[in-house]
Amino acid sequence: MKSVSGGRPIKLTDSVLEDIIYGIGKGLTLKASCKFAGISYSALAWWMSKGKQAKKIDASNRYTVVLERIKQATYAEKIKHRKKFLLTISPRDFRYGWNK
């Protein structure tokens, strides 16, 4: 007997996730990265919320993988921008307080 799953198939594939990660690495926002990958931001938000729900009960599934990969990519991008910003600051900027 065939089982009927109902609904449309999920767009979460390895290539879609890699496209999102690539977009984040190029400095795009999450919304722009989703558009680049061909999915909606709400789909990514739903996948990440499912990952958070699974993490709360100490479970692991494909959504927790998505959540962790997105967190790692956004953190790496944040660190990259922080280093660029800190390289532009000179000691003179702190002489009379923050002037920027």
Secondary structure by P-SEA (a helix, b strand, c coil): cccccccccccccaaaaaaaaaaaaacccaaaaaaaacccaaaaaaaaaaaaaaaaaccccaaaaaaaaaaaaaaaaaaaaaaaaaaacccccccccccc
